[in-house]
Amino acid sequence: VLLRPLRVRDGKRWRSVRAANLAWLAPWEATHPDISEAPPSFRQMVRAFTREARAGRMLPFAVLLDGELVGQLTVAGITWGSLRSGHIGYWVDRSVAGRGVIPTAVALAADHCFFTLGLHRVEVNIRPENQASLRVAHKLGFRPEGIRKRYLHIDGAWRDHATFALTAEEVPGGLLARWRTLAADVAADRAAALSHQSHQLPPDSAATHR
């Protein structure tokens, strides 16, 4: 899994992935309260994001898996001064969901924010109904901070969001390293459980299930 800046030339692949995932992403998509305002084209979006990035207010990333664009991650709302904070949003192709792509991408982005940019805090805001995204926050050890009522305009209405956050002090060794250690431990536990189950099968079970 790699992150790199989102580019105008990503347009064809980005549109293809988005079209294939339209129904799956729609319930979690940000919408504009003014329904008369047309959404920007991909080119317009990337150029606006690039301007924000140059101003130090945003980090727009393409999420790559084996060199192919499979999603997008954006660190937005970056504030400096005495706050030094930003919030992370993301989406991923359903065909690769559940393979650790987004947890790894979020960990990469958080480490970049903390240890390269010098931010102190990052947060994610998730609709309570979005179980897949909630699992990302829990897997990475983001700290729950409560519910923000009618926080963002999503899928045509103002929606409540659960807020999760981390500060640099909470991951002194880096979030990616912590996530990889946890993922390896979980994989080892699963392998041990499967091995234990196989040893509990009766001697003729293999023949029985042929």
N, C-alpha and C positions, 0 to 999 in steps of 0.2 A: 504494500500500500504506500503510495506517494502522494504528496500535495505539491501543486505548482500553481502559479498565477493563472486564473481563468483568462483565456485569450479569445479574440474575435474569431480566429480560425477554428475554434472549437464548436462553432455554431451548428454545423451539420450533425455532428455526433450528439451534441447536447440536445438538439431538437428531437432527434431520433429516440434517445433514452427517455426524454420527457413524454413524448407521445405514447411510448409503450407503457408508461407508468401513470398515465393521466388519472385514471379512476383511483388508483392506490394512493396517490399523493394528494388528491383534491381535498380530503377532509382536514389536512394539516397545512394547506397552503395559505400564505398571507394574501389578503385581498384588500382592495381600496374601498374605504367607506363611500366614496363618491363613485357610484356605479357607472356614471357617464364618462369617466376617465379611462381611456384605452390603455392597456398594459404596454410597456415599452417593448420594442423588438429586442432580440438577443444582442444585436450590435449596440443598440442604445444602452441596454443594461450594462454591458461590459465597459463601455466608455464612461458611464456614470460611476461605476464601481472603481475604475482606474483613477478617476479624478479624486474620489474619496480616499483611495489608498495613498495617492501622492500627498494628500493633505494630512495623512497620519490618522485617519478616522475609520479605516476599514481594511480588511485583508480578505480579498475574494479568491478562493482556491478551487481548482478542479481536483476532484478525488480520482486517482488513478489506481486501477488494479491490473497488474501485469501489463502496464503501459497503456491501458484502455480507460477512457473516461467513463466512470460508472456513477458519478454523483457530484455534488457540490457542497462545499463548506465555506461559510462566511463568518469571519469575526467582525462584528459591526458595533456601532455605538462606542467606539474606543474613545475614552476620556483620559486626559492626562492630569497634570496638576497634583492635587492631594488625593485624588481618587485612583487613577491609573487602573482602569477597569475596561472590560469589553464583554460582549455576549456572543455566544457561538450558536449558529443555526446551520442546519444541514439537511440534505436528502440523499437517498441512494437508490439505485436500480433494485427493484424487488428481486430480480434473479440472483443477486449476490447478498441479499439481506440474510443476517444470521451467521455470517462467516467472519465476523470480527472486523469488517472493513470500517464501519463508522466509529466504533470504539477506538480503533487504532488511529483513524484520522483525527478524531477529537483530541486524543492524547498528543499526537504530533503538533497540532495547532496550539494546545495549551502550553506545551513545553517551549514552543517558539515565542509565545506571548510572554511567558515568565522569564526565560533565560536569554532570549535574544533581544526582544523589544524592551523588557523591563517593566511589564505590567505587574500589578500586585494581585489582581483578582480577575477571574473569568466566571461567567455564569451561563447556564442554559435555561431556557424557559419552555416548558412542555405542557401541552394540553393534558389534563389528567386522564383523558380517554385514550391517549396514545401510548398503549402498553409497550410497544416495541421501543419507542424513544425513551420511555421511563427506564427500561432495562439497561439502556446505554448509560444513563446517569448512575444507576445503581452499580453496574459492573465497574465503572471507573472510580467509584467512591466519592462522587460529588455529594456535598452536604445539603440536605433539604432545608429550605428557608421559608416554606409556607406557600400559600396560594395568593396570587395577584388577581383580584376580581376584574373581569372584563378588560384584560390587559392588552390583548392584540386583536386586530380584526382578521379573523381566519375563516375561510370558507363562507364568507358572506355575512358574518356577525361578530360582535365583540365577544371574545371567549376568555374564560378563566384560564390561568396558566400556573403550573407548579414551578417554582424557582429553585434551582440547585446551583451551588457555587463552590469554588475552590480558591484558596489563596496560595501564593508561592510557598509560604511556610508549611503548608500541609503536604507538599510533595517535594521535599528537598532533594531527593534523588531523581526527580523527573516523573511525570505521570506515565510516560510510555514504558519506562522500566518497571514501574509498579504494575501496569496493566499486563505486560508480558509475563511477569512472574506469576501473577494471579491466573492468567490464562493457562500457563504451563501446569500450575498446581491443579486446576480444574480438570485438565486433560489427563493428568496422572491419576487423579481420583477416579475418573470415569473408566480408565483402562484397568485399574485395580478392581473396580466393581464388576466389570465384565469378566475379568479373569476369575474372580470369586464365583460368579454365577455359573461359568462354564464348568468349574470344578464340582459344583453341586448337582450337575445333571447325572442321572443314573447311567450306568455303562452302556445300556442298549438304546439310549435316547437318540443317538445319531441315526441308527437304523429305523427307529420309529418314525422319524421326521423325513425320511427320504421321499 
